Amino acid sequence: MDYTYSDISKMIDHSLLQPFLAQDDLESGIQLARAYDAASVCILPYYVRQCAELLTGSTVRTSTTIGFPHGGHTTAIKRAEAEQAIADGCEELDMVVNISRVLSGDWDYVTADIMAVIDVAHAAGQKVKVIFENCYLTDDHKIRLCEICSELNADWVKTSTGYGTGGATMNDLILMRKHSADSVQVKAAGGVRDFDKLLEVRTIGVSRIGASATKAILDVCRQRLVLDPINIAETGVVGGY
């Protein structure tokens, strides 16, 4: 095996973005991500401050969404969302491009929109994942977005929100890795729901996935590596994530 447990756990952004999650669900999900040492918890924006506090002392980062899920917020609002998230303790921002402007070919607007969030995040020493929502785009759109994100020094390009009509595909991931600068990482969201699929996307250069099945994926990883199971009985974590 060419991986350690940490190699795999630090690929997963544990997703807590469903609108029906109550505060108890958010807290138990955060504790699960902490117990399993995920890369980050991607949390509903209003809960970023509490998430950062609950992750204090761990290596799990706090992440949240900007312009989510449709990307149609004005640039000023996206900038304000980024500033608020960082003030609340966010370390990674997953922003949605303006899909309508992408489909209209208004690349100057798209570039300025992405740059506004990257500038805020990088000035604070934090990182940005740029969400394309590939299910609505042609390959030409995806390639141009990869080029723009490379020019702007985005930290990741990301396939999807998980709330569109489709998620990550192998063809899209290969295309995004091919057309992004080496310094830009690739994140798959929507569609990587088990350990073997995670290993498959890892082989083509994907460094992060968004997942709600974190526990199931990492339990299989631990079984394959013959590691003791994680005991989270005392954390109050509920199943189903």
KEKE-564184 format. One record per residue: residue in three letters; x, y, z of N, C-alpha, C in turn; residue number from 1. Coordinates in pm, 1 decimal, always signed. Example, Ala and Ser with C-alpha at 12.3 -4.5 7.8 and 13.67 -1.06 7.14 Angstrom:
<semis>
> rest nc1 nc2 nc3 cac1 cac2 cac3 cc1 cc2 cc3 nr
> ALA +1319.0 -569.0 +780.0 +1230.0 -450.0 +780.0 +1320.0 -330.0 +780.0 1
> SER +1285.0 -225.0 +708.0 +1367.0 -106.0 +714.0 +1290.0 +3.0 +787.0 2
</semis>
This chain:
<semis>
> rest nc1 nc2 nc3 cac1 cac2 cac3 cc1 cc2 cc3 nr
> MET +85.0 -119.5 +0.0 +0.0 +0.0 +0.0 +87.8 +123.4 +0.0 1
> ASP +53.2 +219.1 -85.5 +137.8 +337.8 -100.1 +76.8 +457.1 -27.4 2
> TYR +6.2 +431.2 +82.2 -55.4 +540.3 +156.0 -59.9 +507.2 +304.4 3
> THR -65.8 +612.3 +383.7 -87.9 +598.8 +527.1 -230.0 +644.8 +558.4 4
> TYR -272.7 +622.7 +681.1 -405.0 +670.0 +720.1 -414.6 +820.9 +702.5 5
> SER -313.4 +892.0 +744.1 -315.6 +1037.7 +734.2 -320.9 +1083.6 +589.1 6
> ASP -252.3 +1012.2 +499.4 -258.9 +1047.1 +356.9 -403.2 +1050.4 +308.9 7
> ILE -483.1 +957.9 +358.9 -622.0 +947.9 +314.1 -712.9 +1042.2 +391.7 8
> SER -700.6 +1044.5 +523.3 -790.7 +1129.1 +602.8 -774.4 +1276.0 +566.2 9
> LYS -650.8 +1315.7 +531.0 -626.4 +1455.5 +497.0 -663.3 +1488.5 +352.5 10
> MET -730.0 +1394.8 +286.1 -790.5 +1424.4 +156.1 -937.1 +1464.6 +170.1 11
> ILE -995.9 +1447.6 +287.9 -1141.0 +1460.0 +300.9 -1182.9 +1589.2 +369.6 12
> ASP -1264.4 +1667.2 +298.8 -1336.9 +1777.7 +359.7 -1472.7 +1722.5 +401.4 13
> HIS -1494.1 +1710.5 +531.2 -1619.9 +1653.8 +581.6 -1730.5 +1757.1 +563.2 14
> SER -1829.3 +1722.2 +482.8 -1932.6 +1817.5 +441.7 -2050.1 +1820.2 +538.9 15
> LEU -2078.7 +1940.2 +591.0 -2194.4 +1963.4 +677.9 -2270.5 +2083.7 +623.8 16
> LEU -2326.6 +2067.9 +505.2 -2387.5 +2179.7 +433.4 -2536.9 +2161.5 +406.8 17
> GLN -2591.5 +2045.3 +442.8 -2733.3 +2024.6 +417.4 -2814.7 +2125.3 +498.9 18
> PRO -2913.9 +2188.8 +437.6 -2989.2 +2294.0 +506.0 -3072.4 +2244.6 +622.8 19
> PHE -3097.4 +2113.7 +629.6 -3181.8 +2059.2 +736.0 -3102.9 +2018.9 +860.6 20
> LEU -2971.6 +2039.4 +861.9 -2891.8 +2002.7 +978.9 -2915.0 +2102.2 +1092.7 21
> ALA -2954.8 +2051.7 +1206.2 -2970.4 +2134.7 +1325.2 -2834.7 +2154.6 +1392.2 22
> GLN -2829.2 +2241.9 +1490.6 -2701.6 +2272.0 +1555.8 -2640.2 +2147.0 +1618.9 23
> ASP -2722.1 +2060.6 +1677.6 -2668.4 +1937.2 +1736.3 -2604.3 +1849.8 +1629.0 24
> ASP -2664.0 +1846.7 +1509.0 -2606.7 +1769.9 +1398.7 -2472.4 +1828.3 +1355.7 25
> LEU -2465.5 +1961.0 +1350.3 -2340.2 +2026.0 +1312.0 -2230.4 +1995.0 +1412.6 26
> GLU -2263.0 +2004.8 +1540.0 -2161.3 +1980.2 +1642.6 -2114.8 +1835.0 +1640.6 27
> SER -2207.1 +1742.0 +1626.5 -2166.2 +1601.2 +1623.9 -2085.0 +1571.0 +1498.8 28
> GLY -2117.7 +1635.7 +1386.1 -2038.8 +1617.4 +1264.4 -1897.9 +1671.3 +1278.4 29
> ILE -1884.8 +1783.7 +1345.4 -1752.4 +1841.3 +1371.2 -1669.9 +1746.0 +1458.1 30
> GLN -1731.7 +1690.7 +1559.6 -1660.6 +1598.0 +1648.2 -1619.6 +1471.1 +1573.7 31
> LEU -1704.2 +1428.0 +1480.2 -1667.2 +1312.4 +1398.9 -1543.6 +1343.0 +1315.2 32
> ALA -1544.3 +1457.4 +1247.5 -1430.0 +1495.8 +1163.9 -1303.8 +1508.5 +1247.2 33
> ARG -1318.2 +1559.5 +1368.6 -1202.8 +1572.7 +1457.5 -1151.5 +1434.9 +1499.2 34
> ALA -1241.7 +1345.4 +1534.3 -1201.7 +1211.3 +1576.5 -1130.3 +1135.9 +1464.4 35
> TYR -1176.6 +1155.7 +1340.5 -1119.0 +1085.5 +1226.2 -1004.4 +1163.6 +1160.3 36
> ASP -973.4 +1283.1 +1210.5 -863.2 +1365.3 +1161.1 -877.3 +1396.2 +1011.7 37
> ALA -995.0 +1444.5 +974.8 -1018.2 +1485.8 +836.2 -934.6 +1609.0 +802.5 38
> ALA -932.6 +1645.1 +674.7 -860.4 +1766.1 +634.3 -931.1 +1889.8 +686.7 39
> SER -1064.6 +1893.5 +667.1 -1140.7 +2008.7 +713.9 -1284.8 +1969.1 +738.2 40
> VAL -1355.4 +2058.0 +803.4 -1501.4 +2051.5 +811.0 -1553.6 +2166.5 +726.4 41
> CYS -1634.0 +2134.4 +624.4 -1696.0 +2238.9 +543.5 -1835.6 +2261.8 +599.6 42
> ILE -1851.5 +2372.2 +670.4 -1967.3 +2395.8 +755.6 -2055.1 +2507.5 +699.6 43
> LEU -2182.2 +2505.7 +736.4 -2270.4 +2617.4 +703.1 -2210.1 +2747.6 +755.2 44
> PRO -2214.6 +2854.9 +676.7 -2142.7 +2977.9 +713.3 -2176.2 +3033.9 +851.4 45
> TYR -2300.4 +3022.2 +894.2 -2336.7 +3083.0 +1022.6 -2269.6 +3013.7 +1140.3 46
> TYR -2216.3 +2891.6 +1117.5 -2159.7 +2813.0 +1227.1 -2006.9 +2809.0 +1223.5 47
> VAL -1946.4 +2894.2 +1141.6 -1800.9 +2891.4 +1127.5 -1730.0 +2920.1 +1259.7 48
> ARG -1773.2 +3021.2 +1331.6 -1704.1 +3056.6 +1456.9 -1708.7 +2941.0 +1556.9 49
> GLN -1824.2 +2880.2 +1571.2 -1835.9 +2768.0 +1664.4 -1751.9 +2649.0 +1617.2 50
> CYS -1749.9 +2626.9 +1486.1 -1670.1 +2517.6 +1430.2 -1522.3 +2537.6 +1460.7 51
> ALA -1472.7 +2657.3 +1436.7 -1331.2 +2686.7 +1463.1 -1298.1 +2664.3 +1609.9 52
> GLU -1388.0 +2703.1 +1697.9 -1365.0 +2682.6 +1841.6 -1359.8 +2534.2 +1876.1 53
> LEU -1450.4 +2456.0 +1818.9 -1455.3 +2312.7 +1847.7 -1334.8 +2238.0 +1789.6 54
> LEU -1272.3 +2294.3 +1687.5 -1155.7 +2229.4 +1625.2 -1022.9 +2278.1 +1683.2 55
> THR -1028.3 +2370.6 +1777.1 -905.9 +2421.8 +1838.8 -822.9 +2307.5 +1896.2 56
> GLY -694.2 +2308.4 +1866.1 -604.0 +2205.0 +1916.6 -594.0 +2082.8 +1827.3 57
> SER -673.4 +2078.0 +1720.6 -666.3 +1968.1 +1624.4 -595.5 +2015.2 +1498.3 58
> THR -574.9 +1922.4 +1405.4 -517.1 +1959.3 +1274.7 -625.5 +1968.6 +1167.4 59
> VAL -750.8 +1963.5 +1208.8 -863.0 +1974.6 +1114.9 -895.8 +2122.1 +1093.7 60
> ARG -901.8 +2163.0 +968.3 -926.2 +2303.2 +936.2 -1076.2 +2333.4 +929.1 61
> THR -1107.8 +2459.6 +946.3 -1245.2 +2506.7 +929.1 -1260.6 +2562.0 +788.6 62
> SER -1360.1 +2511.0 +716.3 -1387.8 +2564.8 +583.0 -1536.6 +2595.2 +571.1 63
> THR -1569.7 +2680.3 +474.2 -1709.0 +2714.4 +450.3 -1727.4 +2754.3 +305.4 64
> THR -1850.3 +2791.8 +270.9 -1884.1 +2820.1 +132.1 -1907.2 +2969.4 +109.5 65
> ILE -1879.0 +3012.3 -12.2 -1897.8 +3151.2 -55.6 -1978.9 +3150.0 -185.8 66
> GLY -2086.1 +3230.1 -190.9 -2168.7 +3234.0 -311.4 -2237.3 +3102.2 -339.3 67
> PHE -2269.7 +3030.9 -235.8 -2317.6 +2892.2 -245.3 -2470.0 +2887.4 -244.3 68
> PRO -2534.7 +2798.8 -320.9 -2472.9 +2701.0 -410.3 -2472.5 +2739.8 -558.7 69
> HIS -2532.0 +2853.0 -596.2 -2551.8 +2882.2 -738.8 -2455.4 +2985.1 -797.4 70
> GLY -2376.6 +3052.4 -713.4 -2275.4 +3143.9 -764.2 -2325.8 +3277.9 -810.8 71
> GLY -2456.6 +3304.3 -796.6 -2514.2 +3425.2 -853.7 -2508.1 +3548.0 -765.4 72
> HIS -2446.8 +3538.4 -647.8 -2428.8 +3654.7 -561.8 -2343.5 +3759.5 -633.2 73
> THR -2364.4 +3885.6 -600.4 -2275.7 +3988.1 -655.0 -2135.3 +3970.1 -599.8 74
> THR -2038.9 +4024.4 -669.9 -1900.4 +4014.5 -624.0 -1883.0 +4079.9 -488.1 75
> ALA -1950.5 +4191.7 -465.3 -1940.0 +4259.9 -336.2 -1988.0 +4170.6 -222.2 76
> ILE -2094.6 +4096.3 -246.0 -2146.1 +4005.9 -142.7 -2049.0 +3890.2 -120.5 77
> LYS -1993.4 +3835.9 -227.5 -1895.7 +3727.3 -211.2 -1774.7 +3776.2 -131.4 78
> ARG -1730.0 +3896.9 -161.0 -1617.2 +3952.5 -86.8 -1653.6 +3968.1 +61.6 79
> ALA -1771.4 +4019.1 +87.9 -1815.6 +4037.0 +226.6 -1829.3 +3902.4 +297.6 80
> GLU -1880.5 +3801.8 +227.4 -1890.0 +3667.8 +285.7 -1752.1 +3614.8 +322.4 81
> ALA -1655.4 +3636.6 +233.5 -1518.3 +3590.3 +259.4 -1459.1 +3661.3 +379.6 82
> GLU -1479.5 +3790.6 +387.9 -1425.9 +3867.2 +500.8 -1487.4 +3820.6 +632.4 83
> GLN -1618.8 +3797.2 +632.4 -1685.6 +3752.1 +754.1 -1638.1 +3612.7 +794.0 84
> ALA -1627.1 +3523.6 +696.4 -1583.5 +3386.6 +725.2 -1444.2 +3384.9 +786.8 85
> ILE -1354.7 +3464.2 +731.1 -1218.1 +3468.3 +783.3 -1216.2 +3529.6 +922.4 86
> ALA -1295.2 +3633.1 +944.0 -1304.4 +3692.8 +1077.6 -1355.4 +3592.3 +1180.4 87
> ASP -1440.1 +3499.6 +1135.0 -1496.2 +3398.9 +1225.1 -1403.3 +3279.6 +1246.1 88
> GLY -1291.4 +3274.2 +1172.4 -1194.6 +3166.6 +1192.5 -1183.0 +3068.6 +1078.6 89
> CYS -1241.9 +3100.0 +962.3 -1235.1 +3009.8 +847.6 -1094.6 +3010.6 +786.9 90
> GLU -1048.0 +2892.9 +747.4 -914.2 +2879.2 +688.1 -917.6 +2842.2 +540.7 91
> GLU -1027.7 +2785.0 +495.0 -1042.0 +2749.0 +353.7 -1181.5 +2787.2 +307.3 92
> LEU -1187.3 +2857.2 +193.7 -1314.4 +2907.3 +141.2 -1345.3 +2838.5 +8.9 93
> ASP -1462.7 +2775.6 +0.7 -1506.7 +2709.5 -121.6 -1607.1 +2801.2 -190.9 94
> MET -1562.0 +2870.5 -295.2 -1647.1 +2969.8 -361.9 -1700.3 +2918.1 -495.0 95
> VAL -1823.6 +2954.8 -526.2 -1885.3 +2916.3 -653.8 -1868.9 +3029.8 -753.6 96
> VAL -1821.9 +2994.7 -873.4 -1812.3 +3095.2 -978.8 -1951.9 +3143.0 -1016.6 97
> ASN -1960.3 +3255.7 -1085.2 -2088.2 +3301.6 -1138.5 -2116.2 +3220.3 -1264.7 98
> ILE -2196.1 +3115.7 -1249.8 -2220.9 +3021.7 -1358.5 -2284.4 +3090.9 -1478.7 99
> SER -2376.5 +3181.5 -1452.9 -2442.0 +3254.6 -1560.7 -2341.4 +3333.0 -1643.8 100
> ARG -2246.1 +3398.7 -1576.9 -2144.2 +3475.9 -1649.5 -2048.7 +3384.3 -1725.5 101
> VAL -2019.0 +3266.9 -1668.7 -1935.6 +3170.1 -1740.1 -2004.4 +3128.0 -1869.2 102
> LEU -2132.7 +3092.4 -1859.4 -2206.8 +3047.5 -1977.1 -2225.7 +3159.7 -2079.3 103
> SER -2218.4 +3284.2 -2031.5 -2229.1 +3400.5 -2121.3 -2095.8 +3437.1 -2184.0 104
> GLY -1987.9 +3372.5 -2139.0 -1855.4 +3403.1 -2191.8 -1799.8 +3535.3 -2144.4 105
> ASP -1849.4 +3584.9 -2031.7 -1803.7 +3713.4 -1977.8 -1683.5 +3688.7 -1886.5 106
> TRP -1570.0 +3659.7 -1948.6 -1453.4 +3614.1 -1873.7 -1390.1 +3723.5 -1788.1 107
> ASP -1403.1 +3848.8 -1828.9 -1351.9 +3957.6 -1745.0 -1426.9 +3961.8 -1611.9 108
> TYR -1558.4 +3949.4 -1618.6 -1638.6 +3948.5 -1495.8 -1601.5 +3826.9 -1409.4 109
> VAL -1594.2 +3711.0 -1473.5 -1563.7 +3587.6 -1400.0 -1428.5 +3599.1 -1330.5 110
> THR -1330.9 +3653.0 -1400.9 -1196.6 +3668.8 -1343.3 -1199.4 +3762.4 -1222.9 111
> ALA -1266.5 +3876.0 -1237.4 -1272.7 +3972.5 -1126.9 -1347.3 +3915.4 -1006.8 112
> ASP -1450.1 +3837.5 -1033.4 -1530.5 +3776.3 -927.5 -1447.3 +3678.1 -844.9 113
> ILE -1372.9 +3593.0 -913.8 -1286.7 +3496.5 -845.1 -1173.7 +3569.0 -772.0 114
> MET -1114.7 +3666.6 -838.6 -1002.0 +3739.3 -781.1 -1040.0 +3809.5 -651.4 115
> ALA -1162.9 +3861.1 -643.0 -1205.8 +3931.8 -522.5 -1197.1 +3842.9 -399.6 116
> VAL -1238.1 +3717.9 -413.1 -1235.4 +3625.2 -299.9 -1093.4 +3577.5 -272.1 117
> ILE -1018.8 +3547.4 -377.3 -880.0 +3503.9 -358.7 -798.2 +3612.6 -290.6 118
> ASP -816.2 +3736.7 -332.2 -740.2 +3846.9 -271.7 -767.3 +3857.7 -122.5 119
> VAL -893.5 +3847.6 -82.5 -929.0 +3855.0 +59.8 -866.1 +3738.3 +136.4 120
> ALA -879.7 +3618.6 +82.2 -829.4 +3499.5 +151.3 -677.2 +3500.2 +161.3 121
> HIS -610.2 +3525.4 +50.8 -464.3 +3520.1 +51.7 -403.1 +3631.4 +136.9 122
> ALA -468.1 +3746.6 +142.1 -418.8 +3855.0 +228.8 -421.6 +3814.2 +374.7 123
> ALA -513.6 +3722.6 +408.6 -525.0 +3674.4 +546.4 -450.2 +3542.6 +567.5 124
> GLY -379.1 +3496.2 +465.9 -303.7 +3371.7 +477.8 -390.3 +3246.7 +467.0 125
> GLN -509.9 +3260.1 +409.0 -600.7 +3146.0 +396.8 -614.3 +3103.6 +250.8 126
> LYS -690.9 +2997.6 +225.9 -692.3 +2935.6 +93.5 -831.8 +2933.3 +32.5 127
> VAL -833.6 +2918.4 -102.0 -959.7 +2921.6 -176.7 -969.2 +2801.8 -270.5 128
> LYS -1086.7 +2740.1 -269.2 -1122.7 +2638.1 -367.2 -1229.9 +2698.9 -457.3 129
> VAL -1207.4 +2696.7 -586.8 -1300.2 +2758.8 -681.9 -1388.4 +2650.4 -743.2 130
> ILE -1519.1 +2660.6 -717.7 -1615.1 +2559.9 -762.6 -1669.5 +2598.3 -899.7 131
> PHE -1659.3 +2504.7 -995.7 -1703.9 +2530.2 -1132.8 -1851.3 +2494.7 -1155.6 132
> GLU -1901.3 +2391.5 -1091.5 -2032.1 +2328.3 -1119.2 -2034.4 +2277.3 -1262.7 133
> ASN -1949.7 +2175.7 -1285.2 -1922.7 +2125.4 -1420.3 -2044.0 +2070.3 -1493.2 134
> CYS -2145.3 +2026.9 -1420.8 -2261.8 +1966.8 -1486.7 -2331.4 +2063.2 -1581.6 135
> TYR -2308.8 +2192.7 -1565.1 -2372.7 +2292.8 -1651.2 -2279.3 +2345.8 -1760.9 136
> LEU -2154.5 +2298.6 -1763.6 -2052.8 +2360.8 -1848.6 -2004.1 +2268.1 -1958.5 137
> THR -1949.3 +2327.5 -2063.6 -1879.3 +2251.0 -2167.1 -1733.3 +2236.5 -2126.4 138
> ASP -1661.7 +2149.5 -2196.1 -1518.9 +2134.5 -2167.9 -1443.6 +2265.6 -2190.5 139
> ASP -1484.3 +2341.3 -2291.5 -1418.1 +2469.8 -2316.7 -1433.6 +2564.1 -2197.3 140
> HIS -1552.2 +2566.7 -2137.6 -1571.6 +2648.1 -2017.0 -1478.9 +2602.3 -1904.8 141
> LYS -1471.4 +2471.8 -1884.3 -1390.8 +2417.0 -1775.0 -1243.0 +2448.8 -1794.9 142
> ILE -1197.2 +2435.7 -1918.1 -1056.8 +2464.2 -1947.5 -1025.0 +2611.0 -1923.2 143
> ARG -1112.5 +2699.1 -1968.6 -1087.5 +2842.9 -1946.9 -1087.9 +2875.6 -1798.4 144
> LEU -1176.5 +2814.8 -1722.4 -1177.4 +2837.9 -1578.1 -1048.4 +2788.2 -1512.8 145
> CYS -998.3 +2675.0 -1556.9 -870.0 +2625.4 -1504.3 -758.0 +2724.7 -1534.3 146
> GLU -758.8 +2781.0 -1653.9 -656.7 +2878.8 -1691.5 -666.7 +3004.3 -1605.1 147
> ILE -788.2 +3052.1 -1583.4 -808.0 +3171.0 -1500.6 -764.0 +3144.4 -1357.2 148
> CYS -803.9 +3030.3 -1302.7 -765.9 +2997.4 -1165.1 -614.4 +2982.0 -1150.9 149
> SER -550.3 +2933.4 -1254.1 -404.2 +2923.7 -1252.6 -340.3 +3061.9 -1253.3 150
> GLU -393.9 +3150.4 -1336.4 -342.4 +3287.8 -1343.2 -359.6 +3361.5 -1210.2 151
> LEU -466.9 +3330.6 -1140.1 -498.2 +3400.0 -1014.4 -440.7 +3329.6 -891.7 152
> ASN -369.7 +3220.0 -912.7 -309.2 +3143.7 -802.1 -412.6 +3090.1 -704.0 153
> ALA -524.8 +3041.8 -756.1 -619.6 +2970.7 -670.8 -550.5 +2849.3 -610.3 154
> ASP -598.9 +2806.6 -495.7 -536.7 +2692.5 -428.2 -591.3 +2559.0 -478.5 155
> TRP -719.5 +2556.4 -512.4 -783.3 +2437.9 -571.1 -881.8 +2480.9 -678.6 156
> VAL -902.5 +2392.7 -774.5 -1020.5 +2397.7 -859.0 -1107.0 +2279.2 -817.5 157
> LYS -1237.6 +2300.2 -816.9 -1330.3 +2201.5 -759.9 -1443.2 +2176.9 -858.4 158
> THR -1484.3 +2052.2 -869.8 -1579.4 +2012.6 -973.8 -1719.6 +2067.1 -954.2 159
> SER -1768.2 +2066.0 -830.7 -1912.4 +2079.8 -810.9 -1946.4 +2121.1 -668.9 160
> THR -2071.9 +2159.9 -651.7 -2121.3 +2192.4 -517.1 -2180.2 +2070.5 -448.2 161
> GLY -2221.8 +1971.3 -526.8 -2299.4 +1861.0 -472.4 -2448.3 +1888.6 -478.7 162
> TYR -2484.5 +2007.7 -526.8 -2625.7 +2045.9 -534.1 -2671.4 +2075.3 -676.3 163
> GLY -2585.1 +2046.0 -774.3 -2623.1 +2058.9 -913.6 -2683.9 +1929.4 -964.3 164
> THR -2689.5 +1912.6 -1096.0 -2749.2 +1792.5 -1154.7 -2650.5 +1677.2 -1166.3 165
> GLY -2524.9 +1702.3 -1131.7 -2423.8 +1596.9 -1136.3 -2302.3 +1636.5 -1056.0 166
> GLY -2219.7 +1537.9 -1023.1 -2100.3 +1563.6 -943.9 -1973.7 +1535.8 -1021.5 167
> ALA -1869.7 +1498.3 -949.2 -1738.7 +1475.2 -1009.8 -1741.1 +1352.7 -1101.3 168
> THR -1677.3 +1366.9 -1217.1 -1656.4 +1253.5 -1307.4 -1506.8 +1238.6 -1331.8 169
> MET -1465.7 +1118.5 -1369.5 -1324.1 +1096.3 -1396.1 -1276.4 +1182.3 -1512.4 170
> ASN -1358.3 +1194.6 -1616.6 -1318.6 +1276.4 -1732.0 -1294.0 +1421.3 -1690.9 171
> ASP -1383.2 +1475.7 -1607.7 -1366.2 +1614.1 -1563.4 -1241.7 +1629.7 -1476.2 172
> LEU -1218.4 +1535.4 -1389.2 -1102.4 +1544.7 -1299.9 -971.8 +1538.2 -1378.6 173
> ILE -966.7 +1450.6 -1476.9 -847.2 +1440.6 -1561.7 -826.8 +1570.5 -1638.6 174
> LEU -936.3 +1624.9 -1693.8 -928.3 +1749.9 -1769.8 -880.8 +1865.2 -1680.2 175
> MET -935.6 +1874.5 -1560.9 -899.3 +1984.1 -1470.4 -753.9 +1973.1 -1424.9 176
> ARG -708.0 +1851.0 -1398.2 -567.8 +1834.1 -1360.6 -475.4 +1870.8 -1476.3 177
> LYS -514.4 +1834.5 -1597.3 -432.0 +1861.7 -1715.0 -419.4 +2010.6 -1742.4 178
> HIS -525.7 +2087.0 -1721.8 -527.7 +2226.6 -1764.5 -505.9 +2326.2 -1650.3 179
> SER -476.0 +2276.2 -1531.2 -444.0 +2364.2 -1418.5 -294.3 +2363.8 -1394.1 180
> ALA -242.5 +2475.5 -1345.5 -100.7 +2482.8 -1310.3 -67.5 +2380.8 -1202.0 181
> ASP +58.7 +2342.0 -1196.0 +100.5 +2243.8 -1095.9 +70.3 +2290.9 -953.5 182
> SER +70.7 +2421.9 -933.2 +48.2 +2476.9 -799.1 -99.0 +2473.4 -758.5 183
> VAL -187.2 +2447.3 -854.5 -331.3 +2444.2 -827.2 -373.8 +2299.2 -806.7 184
> GLN -431.6 +2269.9 -690.8 -477.6 +2135.4 -661.8 -619.4 +2114.4 -715.7 185
> VAL -662.0 +1988.9 -717.8 -793.7 +1953.5 -770.3 -875.9 +1886.1 -661.3 186
> LYS -1000.1 +1932.2 -646.7 -1092.6 +1873.1 -549.9 -1214.0 +1816.1 -622.0 187
> ALA -1250.0 +1693.3 -585.3 -1369.3 +1626.9 -637.9 -1481.7 +1638.7 -536.0 188
> ALA -1598.6 +1679.5 -582.0 -1713.4 +1689.1 -492.4 -1835.7 +1627.7 -558.6 189
> GLY -1906.5 +1545.7 -483.2 -2023.3 +1478.9 -538.1 -1981.9 +1358.6 -620.6 190
> GLY -1996.3 +1239.3 -568.0 -1965.5 +1119.6 -645.7 -1857.9 +1031.2 -587.7 191
> VAL -1776.1 +1082.9 -493.3 -1674.5 +998.9 -428.8 -1730.0 +958.2 -293.1 192
> ARG -1790.2 +839.6 -288.6 -1865.1 +799.9 -170.1 -1809.4 +676.4 -100.9 193
> ASP -1701.8 +619.2 -155.0 -1642.7 +503.4 -88.9 -1491.1 +507.2 -104.1 194
> PHE -1425.4 +420.7 -28.7 -1279.1 +423.1 -19.7 -1213.0 +391.2 -153.4 195
> ASP -1265.7 +292.6 -225.8 -1202.9 +255.7 -352.6 -1212.2 +368.1 -455.5 196
> LYS -1323.3 +440.4 -455.5 -1335.1 +553.7 -546.8 -1237.0 +663.6 -507.9 197
> LEU -1218.9 +684.3 -378.4 -1119.7 +783.0 -333.6 -980.4 +745.2 -384.2 198
> LEU -945.1 +617.9 -372.5 -814.0 +574.2 -421.6 -802.1 +595.3 -572.0 199
> GLU -911.8 +572.7 -643.8 -909.9 +590.0 -789.3 -883.0 +735.1 -827.4 200
> VAL -952.2 +828.9 -763.5 -929.9 +969.7 -800.0 -793.6 +1017.4 -750.7 201
> ARG -744.6 +957.4 -643.8 -610.9 +992.7 -593.3 -503.7 +962.4 -697.3 202
> THR -521.3 +855.2 -771.7 -419.3 +815.6 -869.9 -407.8 +914.0 -985.2 203
> ILE -511.4 +995.7 -1008.5 -503.3 +1091.6 -1120.0 -471.0 +1232.6 -1071.0 204
> GLY -435.6 +1244.8 -944.1 -386.8 +1372.8 -895.8 -484.4 +1453.7 -813.4 205
> VAL -597.8 +1396.4 -776.5 -692.4 +1466.6 -688.7 -637.5 +1465.9 -546.3 206
> SER -636.1 +1583.8 -482.3 -580.3 +1593.0 -347.3 -686.3 +1609.4 -239.6 207
> ARG -808.4 +1645.8 -278.1 -918.5 +1661.1 -181.8 -1046.5 +1608.1 -243.0 208
> ILE -1133.2 +1560.3 -153.9 -1270.4 +1530.0 -193.3 -1363.2 +1592.6 -89.8 209
> GLY -1483.0 +1624.8 -132.6 -1587.1 +1663.7 -39.2 -1674.3 +1542.2 -14.7 210
> ALA -1700.7 +1511.3 +111.2 -1775.9 +1389.0 +140.9 -1858.8 +1404.9 +266.9 211
> SER -1974.1 +1341.9 +266.5 -2050.6 +1327.8 +389.8 -2034.1 +1186.6 +446.1 212
> ALA -1976.7 +1095.9 +365.0 -1956.0 +957.0 +407.5 -1817.2 +937.2 +467.8 213
> THR -1768.3 +1037.5 +537.2 -1632.4 +1035.2 +592.6 -1607.5 +913.1 +680.6 214
> LYS -1697.8 +886.2 +771.2 -1680.0 +774.2 +863.4 -1670.1 +641.9 +787.8 215
> ALA -1760.9 +618.6 +694.4 -1760.7 +493.1 +620.3 -1631.9 +477.5 +539.3 216
> ILE -1588.4 +584.6 +474.0 -1466.0 +578.9 +394.0 -1344.9 +547.4 +481.7 217
> LEU -1333.8 +617.4 +592.4 -1214.3 +602.6 +675.4 -1217.5 +476.1 +761.2 218
> ASP -1334.6 +425.0 +790.4 -1341.5 +294.6 +857.9 -1284.5 +185.8 +767.6 219
> VAL -1317.3 +191.1 +637.9 -1261.5 +93.2 +543.7 -1111.0 +112.1 +531.0 220
> CYS -1066.2 +236.3 +525.8 -922.0 +262.6 +519.1 -849.7 +198.9 +637.1 221
> ARG -902.7 +216.4 +755.8 -840.4 +160.0 +875.4 -840.9 +7.2 +871.5 222
> GLN -947.8 -50.8 +818.9 -953.4 -196.4 +805.6 -845.3 -246.4 +710.6 223
> ARG -828.5 -176.0 +597.9 -728.1 -217.4 +498.9 -587.1 -205.4 +555.9 224
> LEU -565.7 -103.5 +639.5 -433.5 -81.4 +698.6 -414.3 -159.7 +828.5 225
> VAL -516.7 -235.0 +867.3 -516.7 -313.9 +990.9 -487.6 -223.7 +1110.6 226
> LEU -564.8 -117.3 +1121.5 -556.2 -25.0 +1234.2 -677.1 -45.3 +1324.8 227
> ASP -659.2 -13.6 +1450.9 -770.9 -24.3 +1544.4 -882.6 +71.0 +1503.7 228
> PRO -1007.1 +30.5 +1524.5 -1117.8 +122.4 +1495.9 -1114.2 +243.1 +1587.9 229
> ILE -1168.0 +353.8 +1539.7 -1175.5 +474.7 +1621.0 -1298.1 +465.9 +1710.8 230
> ASN -1277.5 +489.6 +1838.7 -1387.5 +486.9 +1934.3 -1438.7 +628.9 +1953.9 231
> ILE -1556.2 +654.3 +1897.8 -1613.6 +788.0 +1912.1 -1738.2 +785.2 +1999.8 232
> ALA -1753.7 +676.3 +2075.0 -1875.0 +661.8 +2156.1 -1890.4 +773.7 +2256.8 233
> GLU -1778.1 +826.0 +2304.5 -1785.2 +927.7 +2408.6 -1799.8 +1069.3 +2353.5 234
> THR -1794.8 +1083.6 +2221.2 -1805.5 +1217.8 +2164.0 -1948.0 +1260.4 +2136.7 235
> GLY -2039.8 +1165.3 +2145.5 -2178.8 +1197.4 +2114.6 -2207.0 +1203.1 +1966.3 236
> VAL -2115.5 +1151.3 +1884.3 -2132.8 +1155.6 +1740.3 -2244.2 +1060.4 +1698.6 237
> VAL -2330.9 +1108.8 +1611.2 -2437.2 +1023.9 +1559.1 -2397.0 +974.7 +1421.4 238
> GLY -2457.1 +863.1 +1379.4 -2424.2 +806.7 +1249.8 -2493.3 +879.5 +1136.9 239
> GLY -2462.1 +836.5 +1013.4 -2532.4 +888.4 +897.4 -2459.5 +994.8 +819.6 240
> TYR -2343.5 +1040.2 +866.8 -2272.0 +1143.1 +791.6 -2188.5 +1079.0 +682.4 241
</semis>
